[in-house]
Amino acid sequence: MTRLNLVLMLAVIVSALYLVRVQYESRRLYAEIEKAQAESRRIEVENHRLEVARRAQATPLRVEKVAKEQLQMRTATPAITQYVSAKGAQQ
């Protein structure tokens, strides 16, 4: 009978230690999930901010301003437009 009690007590101790280990691992994984979700939300906010900034940079007025100021481009007018005929292009 004593031997059976020792075996059962050992089984209970092993089971309790395993339960503690599983709970610890579960809490650790839950913390990692929370951390990953927070990072995901941060990345989504950053992506939204960058998208808004990209749209702001691509407005027609801004593109025209950069073309004139930085690239020294000018608006096409008939006076500065050169037309190429199809005959000249094939030669």
DOKOL-51181 format. One line per 5 residues: number of its first residue (from 1); their letters; for each residue x, y, z of C-alpha. Coordinates in nm, 2 decimals, always signed. Example, Ala and Ser with C-alpha at 12.3 -4.5 7.8 and 13.67 -1.06 7.14 Angstrom:
2
1 = AS = +1.23:-0.45:+0.78  +1.37:-0.11:+0.71
//
This chain:
91
1 = MTRLN = +0.00:+0.00:+0.00  +0.28:+0.24:+0.08  +0.44:+0.18:-0.26  +0.11:+0.26:-0.43  +0.09:+0.58:-0.22
6 = LVLML = +0.44:+0.68:-0.32  +0.37:+0.62:-0.69  +0.05:+0.82:-0.67  +0.22:+1.10:-0.49  +0.50:+1.11:-0.74
11 = AVIVS = +0.24:+1.11:-1.02  +0.06:+1.41:-0.86  +0.39:+1.60:-0.81  +0.49:+1.54:-1.18  +0.14:+1.64:-1.29
16 = ALYLV = +0.15:+1.96:-1.08  +0.50:+2.05:-1.22  +0.38:+1.99:-1.57  +0.07:+2.20:-1.51  +0.29:+2.49:-1.38
21 = RVQYE = +0.51:+2.46:-1.68  +0.21:+2.46:-1.92  +0.06:+2.76:-1.75  +0.39:+2.95:-1.77  +0.43:+2.87:-2.14
26 = SRRLY = +0.07:+2.97:-2.20  +0.12:+3.31:-2.03  +0.44:+3.36:-2.22  +0.28:+3.29:-2.55  -0.02:+3.51:-2.47
31 = AEIEK = +0.23:+3.80:-2.39  +0.40:+3.74:-2.72  +0.06:+3.75:-2.90  -0.02:+4.08:-2.73  +0.32:+4.22:-2.82
36 = AQAES = +0.28:+4.11:-3.19  -0.07:+4.26:-3.21  +0.05:+4.59:-3.07  +0.34:+4.59:-3.32  +0.08:+4.52:-3.60
41 = RRIEV = -0.13:+4.81:-3.49  +0.18:+5.04:-3.48  +0.27:+4.93:-3.83  -0.08:+4.99:-3.96  -0.08:+5.34:-3.82
46 = ENHRL = +0.26:+5.41:-3.97  +0.15:+5.27:-4.30  -0.16:+5.50:-4.29  +0.06:+5.80:-4.21  +0.30:+5.72:-4.49
51 = EVARR = +0.01:+5.67:-4.73  -0.13:+6.01:-4.64  +0.21:+6.17:-4.69  +0.25:+6.00:-5.03  -0.08:+6.13:-5.14
56 = AQATP = +0.01:+6.48:-5.02  +0.34:+6.46:-5.22  +0.17:+6.35:-5.54  -0.08:+6.63:-5.57  -0.08:+6.79:-5.92
61 = LRVEK = +0.01:+7.14:-5.78  +0.31:+7.00:-5.59  +0.43:+6.80:-5.89  +0.41:+7.10:-6.11  +0.59:+7.32:-5.85
66 = VAKEQ = +0.88:+7.06:-5.82  +0.90:+7.03:-6.20  +0.93:+7.41:-6.24  +1.16:+7.48:-5.94  +1.39:+7.18:-5.92
71 = LQMRT = +1.39:+7.04:-6.27  +1.36:+7.38:-6.45  +1.08:+7.24:-6.66  +0.83:+7.47:-6.83  +0.48:+7.44:-6.96
76 = ATPAI = +0.46:+7.31:-7.32  +0.34:+7.58:-7.56  +0.30:+7.57:-7.94  +0.60:+7.80:-7.96  +0.84:+7.55:-7.81
81 = TQYVS = +0.68:+7.23:-7.93  +0.86:+7.04:-8.20  +0.66:+6.80:-8.41  +0.82:+6.49:-8.57  +0.67:+6.35:-8.88
86 = AKGAQ = +0.63:+5.98:-8.95  +0.86:+6.01:-9.26  +1.14:+6.15:-9.06  +1.11:+5.89:-8.79  +1.15:+5.60:-9.03
91 = Q = +1.47:+5.72:-9.19
//
